[in-house]
Amino acid sequence: MVKVVVGEEAQLKLVEDRLSQSALPAEMGLAIGKLSSPLDRGFVLDLIPTPQNDSNEAACAIIDTSKDDKRKGSKSKSQAIDSSSLFIDMDWVAEHARQVSRMLVGGIKVVGIYIWASENVFKNSTGVLCQTMKGVAEAVSSVETDWDERLLVHICYSPRRWNCRCCSLSSNISSSSLRPCDFKMGKVLSSLQLFRCMYNLNLRLPIFHENASKFHTVSDVLRHAISIHAKELRGVDALIDGKLVEGNEQCSSDGVHEVELLLPFMSNFAVEACSQRDVLGILYFSGSICSFAYVNSKEPTSQAITDVKGDIITSLQSRLDIICDEAEGDSASNIDDSGEASNEISTEKPVAKLVLQLLRKGCSLPLPRRVFAPWLAGIYVCDYLQPSETVEVLRDHCTELLSVKSLAADSTILEPEKEASTVTSKSFWDVAVPFGLATQHLEEKGRIEDQRERSSKSSSKPVDINVIAAGFIIVVAVMLGFALLVFKG
């Protein structure tokens, strides 16, 4: 339960100055930070405004009800102003949160929303603000167990002050769900410690027959595999800087701390005895994943391990979501071009939507690679690039989604994943025979069968000649015997 919320003083003061100079009646955006369970505290690093939607309209606006009040003539001017409330494009705010959450690393999350509005407008809009927070929470949810609380930061300009409330998502959302929190300014960024992990992923997923599995497309199989792998990672031990993490110890040293996950031997849930009657093939999911996580210096190192594991799973989900989003876009464009969708499996269909049981040959699906760029005080944000994309995509996303005016030089952009993670499907015998000898095994088997066939043909030739000769002799003998009988008669 969050009791105290600490905001990064330097960054939030810049936000306040920008809002006061803009003269906007209302503005809405996302609160980026951390929610620490061991400390029962929340940390707000920055407030990011939600950009305008496709119609160039703001995410929120004040609904003026004074006209209706004048028509009714039942309220004074001051009462009409008090009845003003917020209209919020909740779907657009949730979509912004979904895309921003992809760019955040371990431990850094979308912890809630903020609103710049007067006190009266805020009081009249608590219901819609709670519903907006619920939509944001659902948009950024992951496989990992997440907090059931979100923060609502209110920057009031009349009178000028900061307030923070915590909203519990475990019950029915309403204005009564808002609980006041103690909000104060401090130095949050300087207290964060960085943890890095290079995780080598290597999963083998059996492709079962159609009647033996409810997961048929590539994306369905991968999504199920990620959820299972997330459960496996929860109980895995880890090393930090070569030392085993035990208890609630704190890491006091500075610099980047290297994390290594100790996966048990043969822990892969998909590694099991299978015969060709059970499966049609094997789906390989392999690659190297770079993970960063930030924890407060007062948090235990076990929290860093939890954040690293969560970042790995979230990264896998984000890559798969990007592939599925592009597949949906390609399918929609194909339908628009042809006027109808085709149910046939072809090489032109996106790999993520292919039905594995209908494949007659192998396929390969490269996943986007992860790149990193410095954000606030050197804290990294990330993006996922397709093989044909450059770091300019990262720059555009930072400007559009994070309201970053400009990134640093290319030399500060990290690309630790030199090769993208891939998903490859293979036939059963390409995997059942170890060390890649399946093809050689089949070729040798074919050569042996050819030799047997040639030897059988060559050995059958003299047998056929002997049979013909014996038959000819018998026919001649019968004819001679018949002739002798005629002459004697």
C-alpha positions as CSV (number, residue, x, y, z in Angstrom):
1,M,0.0,0.0,0.0
2,V,1.4,3.3,-1.1
3,K,1.6,5.8,1.9
4,V,4.1,8.4,0.7
5,V,4.8,9.6,-2.9
6,V,8.1,11.3,-3.7
7,G,8.4,13.3,-6.9
8,E,11.7,14.2,-8.7
9,E,11.9,17.9,-7.7
10,A,14.0,19.1,-10.7
11,Q,11.8,17.4,-13.3
12,L,8.4,18.2,-11.8
13,K,9.4,21.9,-11.4
14,L,10.0,22.0,-15.1
15,V,6.6,20.5,-15.7
16,E,5.0,23.1,-13.5
17,D,6.7,26.0,-15.2
18,R,5.7,24.7,-18.6
19,L,2.1,24.4,-17.6
20,S,1.9,27.8,-15.9
21,Q,3.3,29.4,-19.0
22,S,1.0,27.6,-21.4
23,A,-2.2,29.0,-19.9
24,L,-4.1,25.8,-20.7
25,P,-7.3,25.3,-18.8
26,A,-6.6,21.5,-18.5
27,E,-4.0,19.0,-19.5
28,M,-3.8,15.2,-19.0
29,G,-0.9,12.8,-19.2
30,L,1.0,9.9,-17.7
31,A,2.9,9.6,-14.4
32,I,6.1,7.7,-14.9
33,G,7.9,6.2,-11.9
34,K,8.1,3.3,-9.4
35,L,5.9,1.7,-6.9
36,S,8.0,0.1,-4.2
37,S,6.3,-2.7,-2.2
38,P,9.2,-3.1,0.4
39,L,9.2,0.6,1.1
40,D,5.4,1.3,0.8
41,R,6.3,4.3,-1.3
42,G,5.7,5.6,-4.8
43,F,8.2,7.6,-6.8
44,V,7.3,9.9,-9.7
45,L,10.2,10.6,-12.1
46,D,8.4,12.6,-14.8
47,L,5.0,13.6,-16.1
48,I,4.4,13.0,-19.8
49,P,1.5,14.8,-21.6
50,T,-0.7,12.7,-23.8
51,P,-0.3,14.0,-27.4
52,Q,-3.2,15.1,-29.5
53,N,-5.2,12.4,-31.3
54,D,-5.6,11.8,-35.0
55,S,-8.1,14.6,-35.2
56,N,-5.7,17.0,-33.6
57,E,-7.8,17.2,-30.5
58,A,-6.5,17.2,-26.9
59,A,-6.9,14.2,-24.7
60,C,-9.1,16.2,-22.3
61,A,-11.2,19.3,-22.3
62,I,-13.4,21.2,-19.9
63,I,-17.2,20.8,-20.5
64,D,-18.9,24.1,-20.0
65,T,-22.4,23.7,-18.7
66,S,-23.1,27.4,-18.1
67,K,-25.2,27.6,-21.3
68,D,-27.6,25.0,-20.1
69,D,-27.8,26.7,-16.7
70,K,-28.6,30.0,-18.3
71,R,-31.4,28.4,-20.3
72,K,-32.9,26.9,-17.2
73,G,-32.2,30.1,-15.2
74,S,-32.0,28.1,-12.0
75,K,-28.3,28.7,-11.1
76,S,-26.1,31.7,-10.7
77,K,-22.9,32.3,-12.6
78,S,-20.7,31.1,-9.8
79,Q,-22.7,27.9,-9.5
80,A,-22.4,27.3,-13.3
81,I,-18.6,27.6,-13.1
82,D,-18.6,25.1,-10.2
83,S,-20.5,22.6,-12.4
84,S,-17.8,22.5,-15.1
85,S,-16.1,19.1,-15.5
86,L,-13.6,17.2,-17.6
87,F,-14.2,15.3,-20.8
88,I,-11.4,12.7,-21.3
89,D,-10.7,10.6,-24.4
90,M,-10.0,7.5,-22.2
91,D,-9.3,5.2,-25.2
92,W,-6.6,7.6,-26.5
93,V,-5.0,8.0,-23.0
94,A,-4.9,4.2,-22.6
95,E,-3.3,3.7,-26.0
96,H,-0.7,6.3,-25.2
97,A,0.0,4.4,-21.9
98,R,0.3,1.1,-23.8
99,Q,2.9,2.5,-26.2
100,V,4.9,4.3,-23.6
101,S,5.0,1.2,-21.3
102,R,6.9,-0.6,-24.2
103,M,9.7,2.0,-24.0
104,L,10.2,1.6,-20.2
105,V,12.8,-0.8,-18.7
106,G,12.6,-2.9,-15.5
107,G,11.3,-1.2,-12.4
108,I,10.1,2.0,-14.3
109,K,6.4,1.9,-15.1
110,V,3.4,3.9,-15.9
111,V,2.3,4.4,-12.3
112,G,-0.8,6.5,-13.0
113,I,-2.0,9.7,-14.6
114,Y,-1.8,13.4,-13.8
115,I,-4.2,16.3,-14.4
116,W,-3.7,20.0,-14.6
117,A,-7.0,21.6,-13.7
118,S,-8.7,23.9,-11.1
119,E,-9.9,22.5,-7.8
120,N,-13.6,22.7,-8.8
121,V,-13.1,21.0,-12.1
122,F,-11.1,18.2,-10.4
123,K,-13.8,17.6,-7.8
124,N,-16.5,17.4,-10.4
125,S,-14.5,14.9,-12.5
126,T,-13.2,12.3,-10.0
127,G,-15.5,9.6,-11.5
128,V,-14.1,9.9,-15.0
129,L,-10.6,10.2,-13.7
130,C,-10.9,6.9,-11.9
131,Q,-12.2,5.2,-15.0
132,T,-9.3,6.6,-17.0
133,M,-6.9,5.1,-14.5
134,K,-8.5,1.8,-14.8
135,G,-8.2,1.9,-18.6
136,V,-4.5,2.8,-18.2
137,A,-3.9,0.0,-15.8
138,E,-5.4,-2.6,-18.2
139,A,-3.5,-1.2,-21.1
140,V,-0.1,-1.7,-19.4
141,S,-0.8,-4.9,-17.5
142,S,1.5,-7.9,-18.1
143,V,1.8,-11.5,-17.3
144,E,3.7,-10.7,-14.1
145,T,1.7,-9.9,-11.0
146,D,1.3,-6.1,-11.0
147,W,0.4,-3.5,-8.4
148,D,-3.4,-3.1,-7.9
149,E,-2.9,0.6,-7.1
150,R,-2.4,3.6,-9.4
151,L,-1.5,7.2,-8.6
152,L,-3.5,10.3,-9.5
153,V,-1.4,13.5,-9.4
154,H,-3.4,16.7,-9.4
155,I,-1.6,20.0,-10.2
156,C,-4.0,22.7,-9.1
157,Y,-3.5,26.2,-10.5
158,S,-6.3,27.9,-8.5
159,P,-4.9,27.9,-5.9
160,R,-1.4,26.6,-6.9
161,R,-0.5,23.3,-5.2
162,W,0.3,19.6,-5.8
163,N,-1.9,16.8,-4.5
164,C,-1.6,13.0,-4.9
165,R,-4.2,10.3,-4.4
166,C,-4.0,6.6,-4.7
167,C,-6.7,4.5,-6.4
168,S,-7.2,0.8,-5.6
169,L,-8.1,-1.2,-8.7
170,S,-9.0,-4.4,-6.8
171,S,-12.6,-3.1,-6.0
172,N,-15.2,-1.2,-7.9
173,I,-13.7,2.0,-9.2
174,S,-15.5,5.1,-8.0
175,S,-14.7,8.5,-6.5
176,S,-14.7,6.9,-3.0
177,S,-11.8,4.7,-4.2
178,L,-9.4,7.7,-4.1
179,R,-7.2,7.8,-1.0
180,P,-5.0,10.8,-0.2
181,C,-1.3,10.3,-0.1
182,D,1.5,12.3,1.4
183,F,3.2,14.0,-1.6
184,K,6.6,15.7,-1.3
185,M,9.5,16.7,-3.6
186,G,12.9,15.1,-3.4
187,K,15.9,13.8,-5.3
188,V,14.7,10.5,-6.8
189,L,16.9,10.0,-9.9
190,S,20.1,10.2,-8.0
191,S,19.0,7.4,-5.6
192,L,18.4,4.8,-8.4
193,Q,20.8,1.9,-9.0
194,L,21.2,0.2,-12.4
195,F,21.2,-3.6,-12.9
196,R,21.9,-5.2,-16.3
197,C,21.3,-8.8,-17.5
198,M,22.1,-10.5,-20.8
199,Y,19.6,-13.4,-21.0
200,N,20.0,-16.2,-23.5
201,L,16.7,-17.6,-24.5
202,N,16.4,-21.1,-26.0
203,L,13.0,-22.7,-26.0
204,R,11.8,-25.8,-27.9
205,L,8.1,-25.9,-28.4
206,P,6.5,-29.1,-29.8
207,I,4.0,-28.5,-32.6
208,F,1.2,-31.0,-31.7
209,H,-1.5,-32.3,-34.0
210,E,-4.5,-30.1,-34.5
211,N,-6.7,-32.2,-32.2
212,A,-4.1,-32.3,-29.4
213,S,-3.6,-28.6,-28.9
214,K,-5.8,-25.5,-28.6
215,F,-2.9,-23.3,-29.8
216,H,-2.6,-23.3,-33.6
217,T,-1.1,-20.1,-34.9
218,V,2.5,-19.0,-34.3
219,S,1.5,-16.1,-32.2
220,D,-0.8,-18.2,-30.0
221,V,1.9,-20.8,-29.3
222,L,4.5,-18.0,-28.5
223,R,2.1,-16.2,-26.2
224,H,1.4,-19.4,-24.3
225,A,5.1,-20.2,-24.1
226,I,5.9,-16.7,-22.7
227,S,3.3,-17.1,-19.9
228,I,4.7,-20.5,-19.0
229,H,8.3,-19.2,-19.1
230,A,7.3,-16.3,-16.8
231,K,6.2,-18.8,-14.1
232,E,9.5,-20.7,-14.5
233,L,11.6,-17.5,-14.0
234,R,9.9,-16.6,-10.8
235,G,11.7,-19.3,-8.8
236,V,15.1,-18.9,-10.5
237,D,18.1,-17.9,-8.3
238,A,20.5,-15.2,-9.5
239,L,23.9,-13.8,-9.1
240,I,24.7,-10.1,-8.8
241,D,28.3,-9.2,-9.5
242,G,29.2,-12.8,-9.1
243,K,27.5,-13.2,-5.7
244,L,24.4,-15.2,-4.9
245,V,21.4,-13.1,-3.9
246,E,20.2,-14.1,-0.4
247,G,17.6,-12.5,1.8
248,N,17.0,-8.8,1.8
249,E,20.5,-7.5,1.4
250,Q,21.1,-4.1,-0.1
251,C,23.6,-3.2,-2.8
252,S,25.7,-0.3,-1.6
253,S,28.2,-0.1,-4.4
254,D,27.8,2.3,-7.4
255,G,28.0,1.6,-11.1
256,V,26.3,-1.0,-13.3
257,H,25.6,-4.2,-11.5
258,E,25.7,-7.4,-13.6
259,V,22.9,-10.0,-13.1
260,E,23.1,-13.6,-14.1
261,L,20.1,-15.9,-13.9
262,L,20.8,-19.5,-12.8
263,L,18.5,-21.6,-14.8
264,P,18.4,-25.3,-13.7
265,F,19.5,-27.9,-16.2
266,M,16.8,-29.1,-18.5
267,S,14.3,-26.7,-17.0
268,N,12.5,-26.2,-20.4
269,F,8.9,-27.2,-19.9
270,A,8.7,-28.2,-23.6
271,V,11.6,-30.7,-23.5
272,E,9.8,-34.0,-23.2
273,A,9.8,-37.4,-24.8
274,C,7.8,-37.1,-28.0
275,S,7.3,-39.4,-30.9
276,Q,6.4,-38.6,-34.5
277,R,2.9,-39.8,-33.7
278,D,2.5,-37.0,-31.1
279,V,4.0,-34.0,-32.8
280,L,4.3,-32.6,-36.3
281,G,7.4,-30.6,-35.7
282,I,9.3,-28.3,-33.4
283,L,9.2,-24.5,-32.9
284,Y,12.5,-23.0,-31.8
285,F,12.4,-19.7,-29.9
286,S,15.9,-18.5,-29.3
287,G,18.0,-15.3,-29.0
288,S,19.7,-12.9,-26.6
289,I,17.7,-10.4,-24.6
290,C,19.3,-7.4,-22.9
291,S,17.5,-6.2,-19.8
292,F,17.9,-3.1,-17.6
293,A,16.3,-2.5,-14.2
294,Y,16.4,0.4,-11.7
295,V,15.8,0.1,-8.0
296,N,16.0,2.6,-5.2
297,S,19.1,2.4,-3.1
298,K,17.0,1.5,0.0
299,E,15.3,-1.4,-1.7
300,P,16.8,-5.0,-1.3
301,T,18.7,-6.6,-4.2
302,S,15.9,-9.2,-4.4
303,Q,13.7,-6.4,-5.8
304,A,16.2,-5.9,-8.6
305,I,16.1,-9.5,-9.5
306,T,12.3,-9.4,-9.6
307,D,12.4,-6.3,-11.8
308,V,14.9,-7.9,-14.2
309,K,12.7,-11.0,-14.6
310,G,9.7,-8.9,-15.2
311,D,11.5,-6.8,-17.8
312,I,12.6,-9.9,-19.7
313,I,9.0,-11.2,-19.9
314,T,7.6,-7.7,-20.7
315,S,10.2,-7.4,-23.5
316,L,9.2,-10.7,-25.0
317,Q,5.5,-9.7,-24.9
318,S,6.2,-6.3,-26.5
319,R,8.1,-7.9,-29.4
320,L,5.3,-10.3,-30.0
321,D,2.7,-7.6,-29.7
322,I,4.5,-5.5,-32.4
323,I,4.6,-8.5,-34.7
324,C,0.9,-9.2,-34.2
325,D,0.0,-5.5,-34.7
326,E,1.9,-5.5,-38.0
327,A,0.2,-8.8,-39.0
328,E,-3.2,-7.3,-38.3
329,G,-2.3,-4.3,-40.4
330,D,-1.1,-6.4,-43.3
331,S,-4.3,-8.5,-43.2
332,A,-6.5,-5.4,-43.1
333,S,-4.6,-3.9,-46.1
334,N,-4.9,-7.2,-48.0
335,I,-8.6,-7.3,-47.3
336,D,-9.0,-3.8,-48.6
337,D,-7.1,-4.5,-51.7
338,S,-8.8,-7.8,-52.6
339,G,-12.2,-7.1,-51.1
340,E,-12.2,-10.4,-49.2
341,A,-9.9,-12.4,-46.9
342,S,-8.2,-15.6,-48.1
343,N,-8.3,-18.6,-45.8
344,E,-5.5,-20.4,-47.7
345,I,-2.0,-20.7,-46.2
346,S,0.5,-19.0,-48.4
347,T,4.0,-17.5,-48.1
348,E,2.5,-14.1,-48.4
349,K,0.5,-14.4,-45.2
350,P,2.2,-13.0,-42.1
351,V,4.2,-15.6,-40.3
352,A,2.6,-14.7,-36.9
353,K,-0.8,-15.7,-38.3
354,L,0.2,-19.0,-39.9
355,V,-1.4,-22.2,-38.7
356,L,1.4,-24.5,-37.7
357,Q,-0.5,-27.7,-38.4
358,L,-1.0,-26.7,-42.0
359,L,2.6,-25.9,-42.8
360,R,4.4,-28.2,-45.2
361,K,7.8,-26.6,-44.8
362,G,9.8,-24.7,-42.3
363,C,9.4,-21.0,-41.6
364,S,11.4,-18.3,-39.7
365,L,10.2,-15.2,-37.9
366,P,12.8,-12.6,-36.8
367,L,11.6,-10.6,-33.8
368,P,12.4,-6.9,-33.3
369,R,15.7,-6.1,-31.6
370,R,15.9,-3.9,-28.5
371,V,17.8,-0.7,-28.5
372,F,18.4,1.8,-25.7
373,A,18.8,5.6,-25.4
374,P,19.4,7.8,-22.3
375,W,16.4,9.7,-21.0
376,L,16.4,11.4,-17.6
377,A,19.8,11.7,-15.9
378,G,21.1,8.8,-17.9
379,I,18.1,6.5,-17.2
380,Y,17.6,4.4,-20.3
381,V,14.4,4.0,-22.3
382,C,14.1,1.4,-25.1
383,D,12.5,0.8,-28.4
384,Y,12.1,-2.3,-30.7
385,L,13.4,-2.1,-34.3
386,Q,12.6,-4.3,-37.2
387,P,15.6,-5.5,-39.4
388,S,14.8,-2.8,-41.9
389,E,14.5,0.1,-39.4
390,T,17.2,2.4,-38.0
391,V,17.6,4.4,-34.8
392,E,15.7,7.2,-36.4
393,V,12.5,5.3,-35.4
394,L,13.7,5.5,-31.8
395,R,14.2,9.3,-32.1
396,D,10.7,9.8,-33.5
397,H,9.0,7.7,-30.8
398,C,10.9,9.5,-28.1
399,T,9.7,12.9,-29.5
400,E,6.1,11.8,-30.1
401,L,5.5,9.6,-27.0
402,L,7.8,10.9,-24.4
403,S,7.9,14.6,-25.4
404,V,11.7,14.5,-25.6
405,K,12.9,17.4,-27.7
406,S,16.1,15.8,-28.9
407,L,18.2,12.7,-28.1
408,A,21.9,12.6,-27.6
409,A,24.4,11.6,-30.3
410,D,24.3,8.2,-32.0
411,S,27.3,7.0,-29.9
412,T,25.1,7.0,-26.7
413,I,22.4,4.8,-28.2
414,L,23.1,1.2,-27.1
415,E,22.5,-1.8,-29.4
416,P,23.5,-4.8,-27.3
417,E,21.4,-7.3,-29.2
418,K,23.4,-7.6,-32.3
419,E,21.2,-10.4,-33.7
420,A,17.5,-10.4,-33.4
421,S,15.7,-13.2,-31.6
422,T,14.1,-15.6,-34.0
423,V,11.3,-18.2,-34.1
424,T,12.0,-21.1,-36.4
425,S,9.8,-24.1,-37.2
426,K,11.3,-27.4,-38.3
427,S,10.1,-30.9,-39.0
428,F,10.2,-33.6,-36.4
429,W,13.2,-35.5,-37.8
430,D,15.2,-32.2,-38.3
431,V,15.2,-32.0,-34.5
432,A,14.9,-35.6,-33.3
433,V,18.3,-36.5,-34.8
434,P,20.9,-34.5,-32.7
435,F,23.6,-32.2,-33.9
436,G,21.9,-31.3,-37.2
437,L,22.4,-34.8,-38.8
438,A,18.8,-35.2,-39.8
439,T,19.4,-34.4,-43.4
440,Q,22.4,-36.7,-43.6
441,H,20.5,-39.5,-41.9
442,L,17.7,-39.2,-44.4
443,E,20.2,-39.1,-47.3
444,E,22.0,-42.2,-46.1
445,K,18.7,-44.0,-45.6
446,G,17.7,-43.1,-49.2
447,R,21.1,-44.3,-50.6
448,I,20.7,-47.6,-48.8
449,E,17.2,-48.1,-50.2
450,D,18.5,-47.3,-53.7
451,Q,21.3,-49.8,-53.4
452,R,18.8,-52.5,-52.2
453,E,16.5,-51.7,-55.1
454,R,19.3,-51.9,-57.7
455,S,20.7,-55.1,-56.3
456,S,17.2,-56.7,-56.3
457,K,16.8,-55.7,-59.9
458,S,20.2,-57.1,-61.0
459,S,19.6,-60.3,-59.1
460,S,16.2,-60.8,-60.6
461,K,17.5,-60.7,-64.2
462,P,19.2,-64.2,-64.3
463,V,16.2,-65.6,-62.5
464,D,13.8,-64.3,-65.2
465,I,16.0,-65.7,-68.0
466,N,16.1,-69.2,-66.4
467,V,12.4,-69.3,-66.1
468,I,11.9,-68.3,-69.7
469,A,14.4,-71.0,-70.9
470,A,12.7,-73.7,-68.8
471,G,9.3,-72.8,-70.2
472,F,10.6,-72.9,-73.8
473,I,12.1,-76.3,-73.3
474,I,8.9,-77.6,-71.8
475,V,6.9,-76.3,-74.8
476,V,9.3,-77.9,-77.3
477,A,9.2,-81.2,-75.5
478,V,5.4,-81.2,-75.6
479,M,5.4,-80.4,-79.3
480,L,7.9,-83.2,-80.1
481,G,6.0,-85.7,-78.1
482,F,2.8,-84.8,-79.9
483,A,4.5,-85.1,-83.3
484,L,5.9,-88.6,-82.5
485,L,2.4,-89.7,-81.6
486,V,1.0,-88.5,-84.9
487,F,3.7,-90.2,-87.0
488,K,3.2,-93.5,-85.1
489,G,-0.5,-93.4,-85.8
